[in-house]
Amino acid sequence: MYRRFIAATCLIWAGHAGAAELSPQLQARAAELMARALQANEAYTSVESLTTEVGPRLAGSPAEARARQWAVARLAELGFSNVRVETFQVAHWRRGEEVAEIVAPFPQSLTIATLGGSLATPAEGVQAEVIAFASLAELLAAPAATVRGKIVFIDEPMTRTQDGSGYAVAGAKRWQAAYAAEQLGASAVLIRSVGTSHDRFAHTGQMGPRDQASGDGVPAAALSAPDADQLARVLGRGLPVVVKLVLRPTVEAVAESGNVIAELPGLEAVDEIVLAGAHLDSWDLGTGAVDDAAGVGIVTGAAALIAEVLSRPTRRTIRVVLFGAEETGLAGARAYAERHARELPRHVVAVESDFGAGNIWRFDTAVPEDKLEIAAAIGAVLRPLGIGPGNNSARGGPDLGFMRAAGVPVVGLKQNGWDYFDLHHTANDTLDKLVPGALDQNVAAYAAFLYLVADSEVELR
């Protein structure tokens, strides 16, 4: 019944704007792909396999290397062609001992996570009075004399939103606080985790790139939300609060990472690329199920489903890229854009899954005005999955930024991220948080979108 409903809805839309480029045959096949995805696909199997057999996959680590080996074997098993690894060099930052405690006036431990890229404290740690700020902006405006020698605490919460728009605002303190605190003479930084959870899990994440003009920053860590609340209450008693912080990360200056690439070669326009991406690495606290094994399962599952249902090549080449070293600074994204610079003009469109596995609810685009009609027609085909029209300001995903800047059109299949930042970058990012039905809906949407562009002459540039 549901298969017939999808097919009928797609054909109804054939008379709408832009549908002349989406024949009834294309729409019927897209409907078949969506129906098949909702019944069964291999996405969950891939996510389970990656998170179980590899686990956490920090950029530059031996575990990330095992993830690349896993991906090559998995993609070959699914029938992809031209499966390969394109390596590049990164710095491999490793988490070490991390301990925080209130020494006075009310001694107790605090739950923290060292921020990626943070410097280490001395082995004996740093012990100093805490000075609190409500926001990064408040810290930036503070007189240096009030901050010098102290441990800065930025107690700025993150707003929960469906589209994740609160992240950029809250994330600024993670990216910049260590450097701002260094300029003011602070000894270390603690921030309220960039996340929406009230569970006692601290959220890690990468600090911003170091600016030679501002130095290397100070040791920095994130507090879980309950611990940030606790520290704020202790400070609220009006007594001097002293915290001891021990952070012992290390850095290997040069390590290997890489992008894993696989293709379904096109039949007629083999040099025209429809790209679907996700990132293979993860932070080291959980098993990276939501961020971003789910995306790996979605894009590989969607492309594999197209190959299975069509039993022939699409007109254009579908390329799956599993980016390395996304979490620690988009190194894989940059490496891909540089290595494939001459080929980017032949990238018809790019899409990335990197926002968990919640249901897709909105279809955003970033195409020229004269391509909006055909984009709307594609969006109409996705409507039976509960996906509504969005805006024409899509970012595409973190790993697509360099391609987007080079002129590659991107779209956004926007997932419901209401609880994504409860799990993001925490030890609680594990397989049990995924809902297979939602994962299936994602695969259905990606398969239909990739197919409609790859097996047609649709132009989005």
C-alpha positions in Angstrom: 0.0 0.0 0.0 2.8 2.5 1.0 4.7 1.6 -2.2 1.6 2.4 -4.3 1.0 5.7 -2.4 4.6 6.9 -3.0 4.4 6.0 -6.7 1.0 7.7 -7.1 2.2 10.9 -5.4 5.3 11.1 -7.5 3.3 10.8 -10.7 0.8 13.5 -9.6 3.8 15.8 -9.3 4.9 15.1 -12.8 2.8 18.0 -14.1 4.3 20.5 -11.7 7.2 22.9 -12.2 10.4 21.5 -13.5 8.9 18.0 -13.9 9.6 17.9 -17.6 13.1 17.0 -16.7 11.9 14.2 -14.3 10.0 11.8 -16.5 7.3 9.5 -15.1 9.8 6.6 -15.5 12.4 8.4 -13.3 9.8 9.2 -10.7 8.4 5.7 -10.6 11.9 4.3 -10.1 12.6 6.8 -7.4 9.3 5.7 -5.7 10.5 2.1 -6.0 13.8 2.9 -4.3 12.1 4.7 -1.5 9.7 1.8 -0.9 12.5 -0.7 -0.9 14.6 1.3 1.5 11.7 1.5 3.9 11.3 -2.3 3.8 15.0 -3.3 4.1 18.4 -1.9 3.4 21.9 -2.5 4.7 22.6 0.8 6.5 22.1 -0.5 10.0 24.3 -3.5 9.3 27.1 -1.1 8.3 26.7 1.1 11.3 26.6 -1.9 13.7 29.7 -3.4 12.0 31.8 -0.2 12.1 30.9 0.7 15.7 31.5 -2.8 16.9 34.5 -4.0 14.9 36.4 -0.6 15.0 34.8 1.5 17.7 36.1 5.0 18.3 38.1 6.4 15.4 40.2 9.4 16.3 41.9 11.2 13.4 45.4 9.9 12.7 45.1 7.0 15.1 45.6 3.3 14.5 41.8 2.9 15.0 41.1 5.4 12.1 43.4 3.3 10.0 41.4 0.2 10.9 38.3 2.1 9.9 39.7 2.7 6.4 40.5 -1.0 6.1 36.9 -1.8 7.2 35.5 0.7 4.7 37.4 -0.7 1.8 36.3 -4.2 2.6 32.7 -3.2 3.2 32.4 -1.1 0.0 33.9 -3.9 -2.1 31.5 -6.3 -0.5 28.6 -4.0 -1.5 29.7 -4.1 -5.1 31.2 -0.6 -5.5 34.0 -0.1 -8.1 37.2 1.9 -7.9 37.4 1.5 -4.2 40.5 3.3 -2.9 42.1 5.3 -0.1 43.6 8.7 -0.8 45.9 9.4 2.2 47.1 12.7 3.6 49.0 13.8 6.8 47.5 15.1 10.0 48.6 15.8 13.5 47.4 13.0 15.8 46.2 14.5 19.1 45.7 12.0 21.9 43.6 12.4 25.0 45.5 11.7 28.2 44.7 11.9 31.9 41.9 14.4 32.6 40.9 15.3 36.2 39.2 18.3 37.6 38.2 19.0 41.2 37.0 21.8 43.4 39.7 22.2 46.1 38.0 24.9 48.1 35.6 25.9 49.6 33.7 22.6 49.0 36.0 19.9 47.8 34.5 17.6 45.1 35.3 16.1 41.7 34.0 17.5 38.4 33.3 15.6 35.2 35.2 17.0 32.2 36.5 16.2 28.7 39.7 17.7 27.4 39.0 19.8 24.2 40.7 18.6 21.0 43.9 20.4 20.4 44.3 21.5 23.9 47.7 22.0 25.4 48.7 19.9 28.5 49.0 21.2 32.0 52.2 20.4 34.0 52.1 16.8 35.4 51.1 18.2 38.8 48.3 20.2 37.1 47.1 23.8 37.5 45.5 25.0 40.6 44.0 28.5 40.7 41.0 30.6 41.6 38.1 30.5 39.2 36.6 33.5 37.5 33.3 33.0 35.7 31.8 34.6 32.6 28.3 34.3 31.2 29.6 34.2 27.6 32.7 34.4 25.4 31.8 38.0 24.6 32.0 38.8 28.3 35.4 37.2 28.5 36.7 39.1 25.5 35.6 42.4 27.2 37.2 41.6 30.5 40.2 43.6 31.9 43.3 41.4 31.9 44.1 42.3 35.5 40.9 40.5 36.6 41.7 37.3 34.7 45.5 37.0 35.0 46.6 33.7 36.7 43.0 32.4 37.1 41.0 29.5 35.6 38.4 31.0 33.3 34.9 29.4 33.4 32.5 30.2 30.6 29.0 29.2 31.6 27.2 29.8 28.3 24.4 27.3 27.5 23.4 26.0 24.1 19.9 26.5 22.7 18.1 23.3 21.6 16.8 23.6 18.0 15.5 21.2 15.4 18.0 22.3 12.7 21.0 22.6 15.0 21.3 26.4 14.5 22.2 26.8 18.2 25.5 25.1 17.7 27.4 27.9 15.9 26.5 30.3 18.7 27.5 28.0 21.5 30.4 26.5 19.7 32.3 29.9 19.6 33.5 29.5 23.2 34.9 26.1 22.4 36.8 27.3 19.3 38.1 30.6 20.8 38.1 30.6 24.6 41.6 29.0 25.1 43.2 31.7 22.9 41.3 34.6 24.4 42.1 33.4 27.9 45.8 33.2 27.0 45.8 36.8 25.8 44.4 37.8 29.2 46.9 35.8 31.2 44.7 33.0 32.4 46.1 29.7 33.5 43.4 27.4 32.0 39.8 27.4 30.7 36.7 25.4 31.6 33.6 25.8 29.4 30.1 24.5 29.8 29.8 21.7 27.2 28.7 22.6 23.8 25.6 20.4 24.0 22.0 20.2 25.0 22.1 17.2 27.3 21.7 17.4 31.1 23.2 14.0 31.6 26.6 13.8 33.3 28.5 13.4 30.0 31.0 16.1 29.0 31.1 17.0 25.3 34.6 17.2 23.7 35.3 18.8 20.4 38.0 20.6 18.5 39.3 24.0 19.4 39.7 26.5 16.6 42.9 26.6 14.6 45.8 28.2 16.3 46.7 31.8 15.2 50.4 32.5 15.4 49.5 36.1 16.5 47.5 34.8 19.5 49.7 31.9 20.6 48.8 28.3 21.4 46.1 28.9 24.0 45.9 27.5 27.5 44.8 24.0 28.7 41.1 23.7 28.1 38.3 21.3 29.0 34.5 21.1 28.9 32.4 20.4 31.9 29.2 18.3 31.7 26.1 20.4 32.2 25.4 19.1 35.7 29.0 19.9 36.7 28.8 23.4 35.2 25.6 23.9 37.2 27.4 22.7 40.3 30.4 25.0 39.8 28.0 27.9 39.2 26.2 27.2 42.5 29.4 27.0 44.4 30.6 30.3 42.9 27.2 31.7 43.9 28.0 31.3 47.5 30.2 34.3 47.3 33.4 32.7 48.4 36.7 32.3 46.4 36.5 29.0 44.5 39.8 27.1 43.8 39.9 24.4 41.1 42.7 22.0 40.3 42.9 20.8 36.7 45.1 18.0 35.3 45.1 17.6 31.5 47.7 15.4 29.9 47.1 15.2 26.1 49.9 14.5 23.7 50.4 15.2 20.0 52.2 13.2 17.3 53.1 15.9 14.8 52.7 13.8 11.7 50.3 10.8 11.3 48.4 9.4 8.4 44.7 9.8 7.7 42.8 9.3 4.5 39.6 9.5 2.5 38.0 6.3 1.3 36.4 6.6 -2.1 34.1 4.3 -4.0 32.0 4.6 -7.2 29.1 3.3 -9.2 30.5 4.3 -12.6 28.2 6.1 -15.0 27.0 4.5 -18.3 27.0 7.6 -20.5 28.5 10.5 -18.5 31.1 8.6 -16.5 33.1 11.8 -15.8 30.1 13.6 -14.3 30.0 13.1 -10.5 27.1 13.0 -8.1 28.8 12.9 -4.7 27.5 11.6 -1.4 29.7 12.0 1.6 30.0 11.3 5.3 32.9 11.2 7.7 34.6 8.0 8.8 36.5 9.3 11.9 34.9 10.1 15.2 35.8 11.4 18.6 37.4 8.9 21.1 34.8 8.9 23.9 31.9 7.0 22.4 31.8 4.7 19.4 30.8 7.4 17.0 27.4 5.8 16.1 25.5 9.0 15.7 28.5 11.1 14.6 29.0 9.8 12.0 28.7 6.0 11.5 25.1 6.8 10.8 26.1 8.9 7.9 28.4 6.3 6.6 25.6 3.7 6.7 23.1 6.1 5.0 25.2 7.2 2.0 26.7 3.7 1.4 23.3 2.1 1.9 21.6 4.5 -0.5 24.1 4.0 -3.3 24.2 0.3 -2.8 20.4 0.2 -3.0 20.5 2.0 -6.3 22.9 -0.6 -7.7 20.7 -3.4 -6.4 17.4 -2.1 -7.8 18.7 -0.8 -11.1 20.9 -3.8 -12.0 22.7 -1.4 -14.4 24.8 1.7 -14.2 23.1 5.1 -13.8 23.8 7.7 -16.5 26.3 9.6 -14.3 28.8 8.3 -11.8 27.7 8.1 -8.2 30.8 8.7 -5.9 30.7 7.9 -2.2 33.4 9.7 -0.2 34.0 8.7 3.4 36.1 11.6 4.7 38.9 11.2 7.2 39.9 13.7 9.9 36.7 15.7 9.9 36.4 16.1 13.6 39.9 17.6 14.1 39.7 20.3 11.4 38.2 19.1 8.1 41.6 17.9 6.8 40.0 15.2 4.6 37.6 17.7 3.0 40.5 20.0 2.2 42.6 17.2 0.8 39.7 16.0 -1.4 39.0 19.5 -2.8 42.7 20.0 -3.5 43.4 16.6 -5.1 40.3 16.7 -7.3 40.4 20.5 -8.1 40.4 19.9 -11.9 37.5 17.5 -11.5 35.3 19.7 -9.4 33.7 21.5 -12.4 32.3 18.1 -13.4 30.7 17.5 -9.9 27.0 17.9 -10.7 26.0 18.1 -7.0 27.2 17.1 -3.6 25.3 16.0 -0.4 26.5 14.9 3.0 25.0 13.0 5.9 26.5 14.3 9.1 23.8 15.1 11.6 22.9 11.8 13.1 20.0 9.5 12.1 16.9 11.5 12.9 14.1 11.6 10.2 14.8 14.0 7.3 12.2 16.7 7.4 13.4 19.4 5.0 15.0 19.6 1.6 17.4 22.7 1.2 19.3 23.6 -1.9 22.0 26.0 -3.0 21.4 26.3 -6.7 21.1 29.2 -9.2 17.7 30.9 -9.5 17.1 29.3 -12.9 17.5 25.8 -11.4 15.0 26.3 -8.6 12.2 24.7 -10.6 14.0 21.4 -11.1 15.1 21.4 -7.5 11.5 21.9 -6.4 10.5 19.0 -8.6 13.1 16.7 -7.0 11.9 17.9 -3.6 8.3 17.0 -4.6 9.4 13.4 -5.2 10.7 13.3 -1.6 7.5 14.7 -0.1 5.8 11.4 0.7 8.6 10.7 3.1 7.5 13.6 5.2 10.2 15.9 3.7 9.0 19.5 3.1 10.6 22.3 1.0 13.3 24.3 2.7 15.4 27.3 1.5 18.0 27.9 -1.1 20.8 28.6 1.4 22.0 25.0 1.9 25.5 24.5 3.3 25.6 20.9 2.3 27.6 19.6 5.3 31.0 20.4 6.9 33.0 18.3 4.5 31.5 20.1 1.5 32.6 23.6 2.4 35.7 23.6 0.2 33.8 22.1 -2.8 30.9 24.6 -2.3 33.4 27.5 -2.3 34.8 26.1 -5.6 31.3 26.2 -7.2 30.0 22.7 -6.7 26.2 22.9 -6.0 25.1 21.4 -2.7 21.8 20.3 -1.2 20.8 19.6 2.4 18.6 16.7 3.4 18.0 18.2 6.8 17.5 15.7 9.7 15.6 16.3 12.8 18.4 17.3 15.2 16.3 18.0 18.3 18.3 15.5 20.4 21.5 15.3 18.3 23.5 17.5 20.6 22.5 15.5 23.6 24.9 12.8 22.2 27.3 14.8 20.1 31.0 14.3 21.0 30.2 12.4 24.2 30.8 8.9 25.6 27.0 8.4 25.2 27.3 8.4 21.4 26.7 4.6 21.0 24.8 2.3 18.7 21.7 1.9 21.0 20.8 5.5 20.3 19.9 4.8 16.6 16.3 4.1 15.5 16.5 1.7 12.5 13.2 3.1 11.1 14.6 6.6 11.0 17.8 5.3 9.4 15.7 3.7 6.7 13.9 6.9 6.0 17.2 8.6 5.5 18.4 5.9 3.1 15.1 6.3 1.1 15.6 10.0 0.7 19.3 9.7 -0.3 18.6 6.9 -2.7 15.8 8.8 -4.5 17.8 12.0 -4.6 21.0 10.5 -5.9 19.1 8.4 -8.4 17.1 11.3 -9.8 20.3 13.4 -10.5 22.5 10.5 -11.6 20.1 8.8 -14.0 18.9 12.0 -15.7 20.2 15.1 -17.4 19.2 17.4 -14.5 21.6 20.3 -14.3 22.0 22.2 -11.0 25.0 24.4 -11.8 
